[in-house]
């Protein structure tokens, strides 16, 4: 096994060929080369059909998106048409991979693939536990606002990235405690709200 560098709060440590952690006085680790909540699971890459298109797809699908982008102008109906200046030539449709503004003209099968990839996007991320944790944390924070709980602090932050990165930096026990603590506080607040 080759040495692997990992990023940790407060510095960088190295796992040597024997698997021993060298310089182990740091906090929890995340792998260098990770790209936050949009990091893809092994075997997948960002589609990059447009700016900020971080849907995880096969490398072949990303290559197809690049080819389609390069050929985009040749697939548009000269002079436009019924759908405006971006009207596709016969046999092509808008890709709509990253939303309705994606007017790159592609084969129908390519648009179908893009839709399927979008539906499977969450399952292709590297950190599904932390994604679920962050999503639930901001939903709980929103519920607390609804019940006028007046909570403050990191636990009640409404920022997805803050919760996601906290999850990455903590183990299962700490994550479970945080979920339970947040839930208990919300239930108590809801009971007080109902009584008022």
LOGUNU-599791 format. One record per residue: residue number from 1; chain; x, y, z of N, C-alpha, C in turn. Coordinates in nm, 4 decimals, always signed. Example, Ala and Ser with C-alpha at 12.3 -4.5 7.8 and 13.67 -1.06 7.14 Angstrom:
2
(atom 1, 'A', (+1.3190, -0.5690, +0.7800), (+1.2300, -0.4500, +0.7800), (+1.3200, -0.3300, +0.7800))
(atom 2, 'A', (+1.2850, -0.2250, +0.7080), (+1.3670, -0.1060, +0.7140), (+1.2900, +0.0030, +0.7870))
END
This chain:
196
(atom 1, 'A', (+0.0845, -0.1177, +0.0000), (+0.0000, +0.0000, +0.0000), (+0.0887, +0.1236, +0.0000))
(atom 2, 'A', (+0.0617, +0.2173, -0.0872), (+0.1375, +0.3411, -0.0932), (+0.0941, +0.4332, +0.0192))
(atom 3, 'A', (+0.1783, +0.5276, +0.0560), (+0.1425, +0.6248, +0.1583), (+0.0284, +0.7120, +0.1064))
(atom 4, 'A', (-0.0658, +0.7467, +0.1940), (-0.1804, +0.8282, +0.1580), (-0.1813, +0.9513, +0.2470))
(atom 5, 'A', (-0.1933, +1.0697, +0.1872), (-0.2026, +1.1931, +0.2644), (-0.3495, +1.2221, +0.2901))
(atom 6, 'A', (-0.3790, +1.2661, +0.4115), (-0.5158, +1.3028, +0.4449), (-0.5178, +1.4396, +0.5097))
(atom 7, 'A', (-0.6261, +1.5129, +0.4842), (-0.6429, +1.6457, +0.5417), (-0.7176, +1.6297, +0.6736))
(atom 8, 'A', (-0.6710, +1.6972, +0.7753), (-0.7365, +1.6926, +0.9044), (-0.7449, +1.8337, +0.9581))
(atom 9, 'A', (-0.8369, +1.8553, +1.0481), (-0.8450, +1.9862, +1.1116), (-0.7115, +2.0148, +1.1777))
(atom 10, 'A', (-0.6465, +2.1206, +1.1376), (-0.5210, +2.1583, +1.1989), (-0.3976, +2.1097, +1.1265))
(atom 11, 'A', (-0.4087, +2.0414, +1.0148), (-0.2875, +2.0007, +0.9455), (-0.3070, +1.8820, +0.8549))
(atom 12, 'A', (-0.1955, +1.8232, +0.8148), (-0.1980, +1.7069, +0.7260), (-0.1223, +1.5945, +0.7934))
(atom 13, 'A', (-0.1762, +1.4757, +0.7843), (-0.1103, +1.3582, +0.8386), (-0.0861, +1.2616, +0.7240))
(atom 14, 'A', (-0.0067, +1.1587, +0.7471), (+0.0228, +1.0606, +0.6439), (-0.0023, +0.9212, +0.6984))
(atom 15, 'A', (-0.0667, +0.8392, +0.6181), (-0.0798, +0.6979, +0.6515), (+0.0293, +0.6281, +0.5733))
(atom 16, 'A', (+0.1222, +0.5671, +0.6445), (+0.2358, +0.5017, +0.5811), (+0.1973, +0.3707, +0.5168))
(atom 17, 'A', (+0.2909, +0.3085, +0.4448), (+0.2647, +0.1828, +0.3761), (+0.2150, +0.0727, +0.4687))
(atom 18, 'A', (+0.2524, +0.0775, +0.5956), (+0.2081, -0.0255, +0.6893), (+0.0667, -0.0018, +0.7385))
(atom 19, 'A', (+0.0085, +0.1131, +0.7032), (-0.1260, +0.1448, +0.7487), (-0.1271, +0.2229, +0.8787))
(atom 20, 'A', (-0.0105, +0.2517, +0.9361), (-0.0046, +0.3274, +1.0601), (-0.0172, +0.4755, +1.0314))
(atom 21, 'A', (-0.0916, +0.5450, +1.1156), (-0.1072, +0.6885, +1.1010), (+0.0139, +0.7571, +1.1602))
(atom 22, 'A', (+0.0815, +0.8352, +1.0804), (+0.1963, +0.9115, +1.1250), (+0.1480, +1.0527, +1.1540))
(atom 23, 'A', (+0.1876, +1.1102, +1.2649), (+0.1423, +1.2425, +1.3055), (-0.0061, +1.2364, +1.3408))
(atom 24, 'A', (-0.0410, +1.1584, +1.4381), (-0.1801, +1.1289, +1.4706), (-0.2438, +1.2248, +1.5703))
(atom 25, 'A', (-0.1891, +1.3409, +1.5901), (-0.2439, +1.4307, +1.6908), (-0.3482, +1.5267, +1.6348))
(atom 26, 'A', (-0.4154, +1.4893, +1.5305), (-0.5145, +1.5743, +1.4672), (-0.6548, +1.5226, +1.4955))
(atom 27, 'A', (-0.7567, +1.5992, +1.4508), (-0.8962, +1.5583, +1.4651), (-0.9363, +1.4650, +1.3524))
(atom 28, 'A', (-1.0682, +1.4437, +1.3324), (-1.1174, +1.3549, +1.2278), (-1.0732, +1.3982, +1.0881))
(atom 29, 'A', (-1.0660, +1.3032, +0.9965), (-1.0071, +1.3289, +0.8645), (-1.1082, +1.3201, +0.7518))
(atom 30, 'A', (-1.0776, +1.3909, +0.6441), (-1.1467, +1.3725, +0.5168), (-1.0388, +1.3606, +0.4105))
(atom 31, 'A', (-1.0647, +1.2859, +0.3079), (-0.9618, +1.2597, +0.2074), (-0.9317, +1.3836, +0.1251))
(atom 32, 'A', (-0.8039, +1.4053, +0.0994), (-0.7645, +1.5119, +0.0081), (-0.8157, +1.4749, -0.1299))
(atom 33, 'A', (-0.8596, +1.5720, -0.2035), (-0.9163, +1.5449, -0.3350), (-1.0671, +1.5384, -0.3308))
(atom 34, 'A', (-1.1263, +1.5396, -0.2115), (-1.2708, +1.5445, -0.2014), (-1.3179, +1.6848, -0.2359))
(atom 35, 'A', (-1.4390, +1.6948, -0.2873), (-1.4915, +1.8216, -0.3341), (-1.6189, +1.8590, -0.2600))
(atom 36, 'A', (-1.6210, +1.8335, -0.1298), (-1.7362, +1.8712, -0.0492), (-1.8551, +1.7805, -0.0727))
(atom 37, 'A', (-1.9747, +1.8350, -0.0497), (-2.0945, +1.7520, -0.0561), (-2.1228, +1.6935, -0.1937))
(atom 38, 'A', (-2.0625, +1.7499, -0.2968), (-2.0881, +1.6993, -0.4320), (-1.9875, +1.5943, -0.4774))
(atom 39, 'A', (-1.8995, +1.5499, -0.3890), (-1.8012, +1.4488, -0.4261), (-1.8725, +1.3212, -0.4704))
(atom 40, 'A', (-1.8307, +1.2665, -0.5819), (-1.8941, +1.1461, -0.6376), (-1.8371, +1.0193, -0.5743))
(atom 41, 'A', (-1.9194, +0.9174, -0.5701), (-1.8743, +0.7846, -0.5285), (-1.7764, +0.7321, -0.6331))
(atom 42, 'A', (-1.6995, +0.6329, -0.5935), (-1.6010, +0.5747, -0.6849), (-1.6691, +0.5253, -0.8117))
(atom 43, 'A', (-1.6073, +0.5546, -0.9256), (-1.6603, +0.5125, -1.0549), (-1.7449, +0.6182, -1.1233))
(atom 44, 'A', (-1.7738, +0.7291, -1.0528), (-1.8548, +0.8363, -1.1092), (-1.7744, +0.9656, -1.1114))
(atom 45, 'A', (-1.8122, +1.0543, -1.2015), (-1.7487, +1.1863, -1.2168), (-1.8595, +1.2889, -1.2375))
(atom 46, 'A', (-1.8258, +1.4160, -1.2185), (-1.9243, +1.5201, -1.2472), (-1.9533, +1.5240, -1.3959))
(atom 47, 'A', (-2.0791, +1.5441, -1.4297), (-2.1196, +1.5504, -1.5705), (-2.0636, +1.6761, -1.6375))
(atom 48, 'A', (-2.0673, +1.7876, -1.5680), (-2.0130, +1.9140, -1.6185), (-2.0720, +1.9538, -1.7538))
(atom 49, 'A', (-2.2025, +1.9320, -1.7693), (-2.2695, +1.9741, -1.8918), (-2.2807, +2.1263, -1.8971))
(atom 50, 'A', (-2.2709, +2.1899, -1.7823), (-2.2767, +2.3345, -1.7725), (-2.2135, +2.3772, -1.6418))
(atom 51, 'A', (-2.2129, +2.5072, -1.6155), (-2.1520, +2.5568, -1.4916), (-2.2202, +2.4947, -1.3692))
(atom 52, 'A', (-2.1411, +2.4497, -1.2760), (-2.1909, +2.3921, -1.1503), (-2.2765, +2.2674, -1.1683))
(atom 53, 'A', (-2.2631, +2.1985, -1.2793), (-2.3361, +2.0725, -1.2996), (-2.2545, +1.9617, -1.2334))
(atom 54, 'A', (-2.2895, +1.9307, -1.1106), (-2.2163, +1.8329, -1.0319), (-2.2927, +1.7019, -1.0166))
(atom 55, 'A', (-2.3787, +1.6704, -1.1107), (-2.4466, +1.5409, -1.1086), (-2.3426, +1.4347, -1.1411))
(atom 56, 'A', (-2.3386, +1.3299, -1.0608), (-2.2398, +1.2238, -1.0788), (-2.2875, +1.1245, -1.1852))
(atom 57, 'A', (-2.2017, +1.1025, -1.2834), (-2.2345, +1.0164, -1.3973), (-2.1139, +0.9287, -1.4297))
(atom 58, 'A', (-2.1314, +0.8391, -1.5223), (-2.0187, +0.7588, -1.5696), (-1.9234, +0.8485, -1.6479))
(atom 59, 'A', (-1.7960, +0.8127, -1.6546), (-1.7025, +0.8918, -1.7357), (-1.7471, +0.9020, -1.8821))
(atom 60, 'A', (-1.8101, +0.7979, -1.9342), (-1.8573, +0.8003, -2.0734), (-1.9658, +0.9060, -2.0926))
(atom 61, 'A', (-2.0537, +0.9198, -1.9926), (-2.1599, +1.0196, -2.0022), (-2.1010, +1.1607, -1.9981))
(atom 62, 'A', (-1.9988, +1.1828, -1.9146), (-1.9343, +1.3143, -1.9131), (-1.8697, +1.3423, -2.0491))
(atom 63, 'A', (-1.8042, +1.2416, -2.1062), (-1.7435, +1.2594, -2.2388), (-1.8500, +1.2956, -2.3425))
(atom 64, 'A', (-1.9665, +1.2305, -2.3333), (-2.0765, +1.2603, -2.4257), (-2.1233, +1.4045, -2.4069))
(atom 65, 'A', (-2.1353, +1.4503, -2.2830), (-2.1769, +1.5892, -2.2562), (-2.0776, +1.6876, -2.3175))
(atom 66, 'A', (-1.9494, +1.6562, -2.3078), (-1.8478, +1.7440, -2.3677), (-1.8603, +1.7464, -2.5205))
(atom 67, 'A', (-1.8829, +1.6292, -2.5794), (-1.9003, +1.6238, -2.7255), (-2.0244, +1.7022, -2.7673))
(atom 68, 'A', (-2.1335, +1.6824, -2.6916), (-2.2573, +1.7538, -2.7234), (-2.2374, +1.9051, -2.7118))
(atom 69, 'A', (-2.1681, +1.9489, -2.6093), (-2.1417, +2.0928, -2.5947), (-2.0592, +2.1451, -2.7116))
(atom 70, 'A', (-1.9606, +2.0678, -2.7548), (-1.8744, +2.1106, -2.8660), (-1.9518, +2.1183, -2.9978))
(atom 71, 'A', (-2.0514, +2.0326, -3.0153), (-2.1286, +2.0283, -3.1397), (-2.2587, +2.1074, -3.1312))
(atom 72, 'A', (-2.2807, +2.1777, -3.0219), (-2.4089, +2.2452, -2.9967), (-2.4517, +2.3366, -3.1110))
(atom 73, 'A', (-2.3628, +2.4214, -3.1570), (-2.3999, +2.5195, -3.2611), (-2.4438, +2.4511, -3.3908))
(atom 74, 'A', (-2.3871, +2.3364, -3.4226), (-2.4213, +2.2681, -3.5489), (-2.5572, +2.1988, -3.5428))
(atom 75, 'A', (-2.6166, +2.1913, -3.4251), (-2.7444, +2.1210, -3.4097), (-2.8628, +2.2155, -3.3934))
(atom 76, 'A', (-2.8371, +2.3447, -3.4010), (-2.9433, +2.4447, -3.3878), (-2.9974, +2.4789, -3.5259))
(atom 77, 'A', (-3.1289, +2.4943, -3.5359), (-3.1949, +2.5299, -3.6610), (-3.1490, +2.6699, -3.7028))
(atom 78, 'A', (-3.0892, +2.6835, -3.8204), (-3.0459, +2.8171, -3.8651), (-3.1641, +2.9141, -3.8685))
(atom 79, 'A', (-3.1454, +3.0309, -3.8091), (-3.2516, +3.1313, -3.8063), (-3.3544, +3.1067, -3.6982))
(atom 80, 'A', (-3.3366, +3.0038, -3.6174), (-3.4326, +2.9751, -3.5099), (-3.5551, +2.9035, -3.5605))
(atom 81, 'A', (-3.6592, +2.9056, -3.4795), (-3.7822, +2.8356, -3.5160), (-3.8894, +2.8580, -3.4117))
(atom 82, 'A', (-3.9804, +2.7629, -3.4011), (-4.0951, +2.7749, -3.3111), (-4.0551, +2.7955, -3.1646))
(atom 83, 'A', (-3.9399, +2.7489, -3.1254), (-3.8964, +2.7591, -2.9858), (-3.7921, +2.8689, -2.9663))
(atom 84, 'A', (-3.7819, +2.9584, -3.0615), (-3.6893, +3.0697, -3.0488), (-3.5566, +3.0410, -3.1163))
(atom 85, 'A', (-3.4546, +3.1201, -3.0828), (-3.3253, +3.1076, -3.1507), (-3.2526, +2.9763, -3.1213))
(atom 86, 'A', (-3.2927, +2.9056, -3.0156), (-3.2266, +2.7800, -2.9791), (-3.3004, +2.6569, -3.0312))
(atom 87, 'A', (-3.3951, +2.6765, -3.1205), (-3.4712, +2.5630, -3.1749), (-3.3747, +2.4630, -3.2387))
(atom 88, 'A', (-3.3927, +2.3363, -3.2024), (-3.3039, +2.2307, -3.2527), (-3.3435, +2.1873, -3.3937))
(atom 89, 'A', (-3.2450, +2.1395, -3.4661), (-3.2722, +2.0753, -3.5945), (-3.3539, +1.9493, -3.5704))
(atom 90, 'A', (-3.4206, +1.9024, -3.6753), (-3.5016, +1.7813, -3.6640), (-3.4141, +1.6647, -3.6156))
(atom 91, 'A', (-3.4685, +1.5866, -3.5222), (-3.3972, +1.4717, -3.4675), (-3.3257, +1.5022, -3.3370))
(atom 92, 'A', (-3.3248, +1.6297, -3.2986), (-3.2596, +1.6696, -3.1732), (-3.3602, +1.7375, -3.0811))
(atom 93, 'A', (-3.3315, +1.7317, -2.9518), (-3.4134, +1.7971, -2.8489), (-3.3193, +1.8662, -2.7510))
(atom 94, 'A', (-3.3725, +1.9586, -2.6720), (-3.2906, +2.0214, -2.5692), (-3.2533, +1.9177, -2.4638))
(atom 95, 'A', (-3.1311, +1.9234, -2.4198), (-3.0811, +1.8267, -2.3212), (-3.1479, +1.8470, -2.1856))
(atom 96, 'A', (-3.1567, +1.9708, -2.1387), (-3.2174, +2.0042, -2.0095), (-3.1546, +1.9267, -1.8939))
(atom 97, 'A', (-3.0250, +1.9020, -1.9014), (-2.9564, +1.8240, -1.7982), (-2.9511, +1.8971, -1.6649))
(atom 98, 'A', (-2.9209, +2.0261, -1.6671), (-2.9088, +2.1019, -1.5415), (-3.0187, +2.2057, -1.5305))
(atom 99, 'A', (-3.1324, +2.1775, -1.5913), (-3.2475, +2.2651, -1.5819), (-3.2977, +2.3074, -1.7187))
(atom 100, 'A', (-3.4087, +2.3806, -1.7202), (-3.4707, +2.4190, -1.8463), (-3.3862, +2.5142, -1.9313))
(atom 101, 'A', (-3.2843, +2.5766, -1.8732), (-3.1992, +2.6679, -1.9505), (-3.0933, +2.5938, -2.0319))
(atom 102, 'A', (-3.0818, +2.4619, -2.0145), (-2.9828, +2.3838, -2.0894), (-3.0396, +2.3548, -2.2281))
(atom 103, 'A', (-3.0097, +2.4420, -2.3231), (-3.0633, +2.4316, -2.4594), (-2.9647, +2.3699, -2.5578))
(atom 104, 'A', (-2.8742, +2.2870, -2.5085), (-2.7858, +2.2145, -2.5996), (-2.8699, +2.1067, -2.6673))
(atom 105, 'A', (-2.8656, +2.1020, -2.7975), (-2.9449, +2.0062, -2.8741), (-2.8747, +1.8708, -2.8776))
(atom 106, 'A', (-2.9490, +1.7670, -2.8393), (-2.8934, +1.6318, -2.8297), (-2.9950, +1.5312, -2.8842))
(atom 107, 'A', (-2.9511, +1.4075, -2.8998), (-3.0422, +1.2997, -2.9370), (-3.1393, +1.2752, -2.8206))
(atom 108, 'A', (-3.2591, +1.2271, -2.8524), (-3.3610, +1.2021, -2.7501), (-3.3060, +1.1103, -2.6406))
(atom 109, 'A', (-3.2296, +1.0081, -2.6797), (-3.1750, +0.9135, -2.5812), (-3.0828, +0.9837, -2.4819))
(atom 110, 'A', (-3.0105, +1.0848, -2.5281), (-2.9193, +1.1570, -2.4400), (-2.9978, +1.2356, -2.3360))
(atom 111, 'A', (-3.1095, +1.2987, -2.3780), (-3.1927, +1.3702, -2.2806), (-3.2509, +1.2723, -2.1796))
(atom 112, 'A', (-3.2939, +1.1561, -2.2250), (-3.3473, +1.0545, -2.1338), (-3.2407, +1.0117, -2.0334))
(atom 113, 'A', (-3.1187, +0.9913, -2.0811), (-3.0078, +0.9556, -1.9924), (-2.9849, +1.0655, -1.8892))
(atom 114, 'A', (-2.9876, +1.1917, -1.9320), (-2.9674, +1.3041, -1.8394), (-3.0743, +1.3050, -1.7310))
(atom 115, 'A', (-3.1980, +1.2823, -1.7691), (-3.3073, +1.2781, -1.6703), (-3.2870, +1.1636, -1.5719))
(atom 116, 'A', (-3.2495, +1.0473, -1.6231), (-3.2243, +0.9331, -1.5340), (-3.1070, +0.9607, -1.4407))
(atom 117, 'A', (-3.0015, +1.0213, -1.4939), (-2.8862, +1.0570, -1.4097), (-2.9278, +1.1551, -1.3004))
(atom 118, 'A', (-3.0108, +1.2516, -1.3343), (-3.0574, +1.3481, -1.2345), (-3.1366, +1.2785, -1.1242))
(atom 119, 'A', (-3.2201, +1.1818, -1.1603), (-3.2994, +1.1088, -1.0605), (-3.2104, +1.0270, -0.9666))
(atom 120, 'A', (-3.0989, +0.9777, -1.0178), (-3.0100, +0.8925, -0.9386), (-2.8966, +0.9709, -0.8719))
(atom 121, 'A', (-2.8992, +1.1020, -0.8843), (-2.7872, +1.1856, -0.8386), (-2.7509, +1.1604, -0.6926))
(atom 122, 'A', (-2.8483, +1.1559, -0.6051), (-2.8203, +1.1384, -0.4627), (-2.7550, +1.0056, -0.4294))
(atom 123, 'A', (-2.7867, +0.9036, -0.5058), (-2.7324, +0.7702, -0.4805), (-2.5879, +0.7572, -0.5277))
(atom 124, 'A', (-2.5416, +0.8525, -0.6042), (-2.4073, +0.8441, -0.6617), (-2.3068, +0.9343, -0.5905))
(atom 125, 'A', (-2.3482, +0.9938, -0.4824), (-2.2582, +1.0789, -0.4052), (-2.1756, +0.9924, -0.3115))
(atom 126, 'A', (-2.0608, +1.0449, -0.2724), (-1.9695, +0.9688, -0.1882), (-2.0135, +0.9632, -0.0423))
(atom 127, 'A', (-2.0831, +1.0635, +0.0039), (-2.1140, +1.0752, +0.1462), (-2.2641, +1.0791, +0.1736))
(atom 128, 'A', (-2.3382, +0.9723, +0.1427), (-2.4834, +0.9775, +0.1603), (-2.5267, +0.9985, +0.3055))
(atom 129, 'A', (-2.4515, +0.9465, +0.4025), (-2.4896, +0.9636, +0.5429), (-2.4837, +1.1111, +0.5804))
(atom 130, 'A', (-2.3751, +1.1775, +0.5436), (-2.3613, +1.3187, +0.5787), (-2.4560, +1.4063, +0.4971))
(atom 131, 'A', (-2.4895, +1.3652, +0.3766), (-2.5889, +1.4406, +0.3000), (-2.7247, +1.4329, +0.3681))
(atom 132, 'A', (-2.7625, +1.3125, +0.4105), (-2.8896, +1.2954, +0.4807), (-2.8879, +1.3730, +0.6115))
(atom 133, 'A', (-2.7776, +1.3639, +0.6849), (-2.7654, +1.4365, +0.8117), (-2.7852, +1.5867, +0.7889))
(atom 134, 'A', (-2.7157, +1.6431, +0.6906), (-2.7238, +1.7874, +0.6656), (-2.8637, +1.8278, +0.6209))
(atom 135, 'A', (-2.9234, +1.7484, +0.5338), (-3.0592, +1.7779, +0.4853), (-3.1582, +1.7762, +0.6014))
(atom 136, 'A', (-3.1482, +1.6741, +0.6878), (-3.2381, +1.6647, +0.8026), (-3.2144, +1.7781, +0.9012))
(atom 137, 'A', (-3.0871, +1.8171, +0.9191), (-3.0546, +1.9250, +1.0133), (-3.1181, +2.0567, +0.9696))
(atom 138, 'A', (-3.1123, +2.0881, +0.8407), (-3.1709, +2.2156, +0.7981), (-3.3243, +2.2091, +0.7976))
(atom 139, 'A', (-3.3808, +2.0903, +0.7761), (-3.5264, +2.0761, +0.7863), (-3.5716, +2.0937, +0.9312))
(atom 140, 'A', (-3.4957, +2.0384, +1.0247), (-3.5279, +2.0536, +1.1661), (-3.5126, +2.1989, +1.2086))
(atom 141, 'A', (-3.4085, +2.2655, +1.1587), (-3.3885, +2.4077, +1.1892), (-3.5059, +2.4902, +1.1362))
(atom 142, 'A', (-3.5548, +2.4549, +1.0183), (-3.6703, +2.5256, +0.9619), (-3.7950, +2.5025, +1.0466))
(atom 143, 'A', (-3.8120, +2.3794, +1.0962), (-3.9256, +2.3500, +1.1841), (-3.9163, +2.4313, +1.3125))
(atom 144, 'A', (-3.7951, +2.4478, +1.3638), (-3.7761, +2.5271, +1.4856), (-3.8184, +2.6720, +1.4637))
(atom 145, 'A', (-3.7906, +2.7251, +1.3459), (-3.8335, +2.8622, +1.3139), (-3.9859, +2.8684, +1.3090))
(atom 146, 'A', (-4.0479, +2.7667, +1.2495), (-4.1937, +2.7614, +1.2400), (-4.2589, +2.7667, +1.3785))
(atom 147, 'A', (-4.1969, +2.7001, +1.4751), (-4.2509, +2.6960, +1.6107), (-4.1947, +2.8069, +1.7001))
(atom 148, 'A', (-4.1293, +2.9048, +1.6402), (-4.0727, +3.0181, +1.7154), (-3.9852, +2.9729, +1.8313))
(atom 149, 'A', (-3.9019, +2.8737, +1.8078), (-3.8204, +2.8171, +1.9151), (-3.7087, +2.9101, +1.9614))
(atom 150, 'A', (-3.6640, +2.9993, +1.8773), (-3.5592, +3.0949, +1.9135), (-3.4274, +3.0269, +1.9498))
(atom 151, 'A', (-3.3990, +2.9130, +1.8883), (-3.2721, +2.8443, +1.9107), (-3.1604, +2.9191, +1.8392))
(atom 152, 'A', (-3.0397, +2.9056, +1.8900), (-2.9251, +2.9641, +1.8220), (-2.8063, +2.8695, +1.8366))
(atom 153, 'A', (-2.7004, +2.8988, +1.7654), (-2.5804, +2.8165, +1.7709), (-2.5704, +2.7249, +1.6514))
(atom 154, 'A', (-2.4562, +2.6575, +1.6384), (-2.4304, +2.5730, +1.5211), (-2.5344, +2.4635, +1.4983))
(atom 155, 'A', (-2.5882, +2.4088, +1.6060), (-2.6876, +2.3018, +1.5922), (-2.8079, +2.3486, +1.5112))
(atom 156, 'A', (-2.8384, +2.4771, +1.5186), (-2.9589, +2.5298, +1.4545), (-2.9282, +2.6143, +1.3320))
(atom 157, 'A', (-2.8064, +2.6069, +1.2844), (-2.7675, +2.6773, +1.1630), (-2.8488, +2.6218, +1.0456))
(atom 158, 'A', (-2.8900, +2.7086, +0.9557), (-2.9706, +2.6648, +0.8413), (-2.8859, +2.6453, +0.7156))
(atom 159, 'A', (-2.7549, +2.6311, +0.7327), (-2.6637, +2.6174, +0.6194), (-2.6264, +2.4711, +0.5979))
(atom 160, 'A', (-2.6594, +2.4184, +0.4814), (-2.6321, +2.2786, +0.4475), (-2.4837, +2.2455, +0.4640))
(atom 161, 'A', (-2.3966, +2.3270, +0.4037), (-2.2529, +2.2980, +0.4072), (-2.1987, +2.2908, +0.5487))
(atom 162, 'A', (-2.2473, +2.3770, +0.6372), (-2.1996, +2.3758, +0.7763), (-2.2284, +2.2397, +0.8394))
(atom 163, 'A', (-2.3488, +2.1878, +0.8229), (-2.3862, +2.0583, +0.8811), (-2.3142, +1.9431, +0.8111))
(atom 164, 'A', (-2.3017, +1.9524, +0.6794), (-2.2345, +1.8475, +0.6045), (-2.0899, +1.8333, +0.6503))
(atom 165, 'A', (-2.0187, +1.9439, +0.6586), (-1.8776, +1.9378, +0.6977), (-1.8609, +1.8985, +0.8443))
(atom 166, 'A', (-1.9539, +1.9398, +0.9295), (-1.9491, +1.8952, +1.0689), (-1.9618, +1.7428, +1.0730))
(atom 167, 'A', (-2.0533, +1.6883, +0.9962), (-2.0738, +1.5439, +0.9913), (-1.9474, +1.4722, +0.9451))
(atom 168, 'A', (-1.8836, +1.5240, +0.8401), (-1.7600, +1.4623, +0.7912), (-1.6523, +1.4577, +0.8988))
(atom 169, 'A', (-1.6508, +1.5599, +0.9833), (-1.5454, +1.5725, +1.0834), (-1.5766, +1.5011, +1.2143))
(atom 170, 'A', (-1.6893, +1.4298, +1.2230), (-1.7279, +1.3636, +1.3473), (-1.7672, +1.2192, +1.3214))
(atom 171, 'A', (-1.7560, +1.1393, +1.4241), (-1.7893, +0.9973, +1.4131), (-1.9374, +0.9710, +1.4342))
(atom 172, 'A', (-1.9751, +0.8454, +1.4156), (-2.1161, +0.8056, +1.4272), (-2.1761, +0.8379, +1.5628))
(atom 173, 'A', (-2.1000, +0.8187, +1.6696), (-2.1524, +0.8448, +1.8042), (-2.1874, +0.9928, +1.8202))
(atom 174, 'A', (-2.0977, +1.0814, +1.7778), (-2.1238, +1.2252, +1.7887), (-2.2414, +1.2662, +1.7001))
(atom 175, 'A', (-2.2494, +1.2074, +1.5829), (-2.3597, +1.2379, +1.4916), (-2.4922, +1.1953, +1.5534))
(atom 176, 'A', (-2.4966, +1.0764, +1.6107), (-2.6184, +1.0272, +1.6760), (-2.6586, +1.1172, +1.7916))
(atom 177, 'A', (-2.5604, +1.1592, +1.8724), (-2.5895, +1.2486, +1.9855), (-2.6471, +1.3816, +1.9361))
(atom 178, 'A', (-2.5912, +1.4322, +1.8279), (-2.6375, +1.5609, +1.7750), (-2.7802, +1.5493, +1.7217))
(atom 179, 'A', (-2.8096, +1.4415, +1.6511), (-2.9459, +1.4197, +1.5992), (-3.0445, +1.4091, +1.7148))
(atom 180, 'A', (-3.0065, +1.3300, +1.8149), (-3.0948, +1.3120, +1.9298), (-3.1135, +1.4437, +2.0050))
(atom 181, 'A', (-3.0055, +1.5172, +2.0275), (-3.0149, +1.6446, +2.0980), (-3.1021, +1.7444, +2.0254))
(atom 182, 'A', (-3.0836, +1.7544, +1.8952), (-3.1638, +1.8471, +1.8148), (-3.3105, +1.8065, +1.8203))
(atom 183, 'A', (-3.3375, +1.6758, +1.8072), (-3.4750, +1.6273, +1.8109), (-3.5418, +1.6518, +1.9444))
(atom 184, 'A', (-3.4689, +1.6274, +2.0532), (-3.5241, +1.6480, +2.1875), (-3.5587, +1.7952, +2.2089))
(atom 185, 'A', (-3.4682, +1.8834, +2.1715), (-3.4936, +2.0266, +2.1874), (-3.6143, +2.0704, +2.1054))
(atom 186, 'A', (-3.6281, +2.0186, +1.9839), (-3.7409, +2.0568, +1.8994), (-3.8723, +2.0068, +1.9581))
(atom 187, 'A', (-3.8736, +1.8832, +2.0079), (-3.9964, +1.8285, +2.0677), (-4.0389, +1.9130, +2.1874))
(atom 188, 'A', (-3.9427, +1.9500, +2.2714), (-3.9752, +2.0327, +2.3882), (-4.0321, +2.1677, +2.3443))
(atom 189, 'A', (-3.9740, +2.2260, +2.2427), (-4.0225, +2.3536, +2.1915), (-4.1635, +2.3384, +2.1342))
(atom 190, 'A', (-4.1856, +2.2306, +2.0582), (-4.3181, +2.2074, +1.9993), (-4.4238, +2.1923, +2.1082))
(atom 191, 'A', (-4.3891, +2.1224, +2.2157), (-4.4846, +2.1054, +2.3268), (-4.5191, +2.2388, +2.3900))
(atom 192, 'A', (-4.4187, +2.3244, +2.4075), (-4.4433, +2.4574, +2.4647), (-4.5268, +2.5422, +2.3685))
(atom 193, 'A', (-4.5031, +2.5277, +2.2385), (-4.5761, +2.6026, +2.1373), (-4.7232, +2.5624, +2.1374))
(atom 194, 'A', (-4.7498, +2.4314, +2.1531), (-4.8861, +2.3791, +2.1539), (-4.9623, +2.4266, +2.2766))
(atom 195, 'A', (-4.8917, +2.4348, +2.3898), (-4.9552, +2.4727, +2.5167), (-4.9949, +2.6200, +2.5160))
(atom 196, 'A', (-4.9197, +2.7047, +2.4474), (-4.9445, +2.8501, +2.4475), (-5.0808, +2.8862, +2.4051))
END
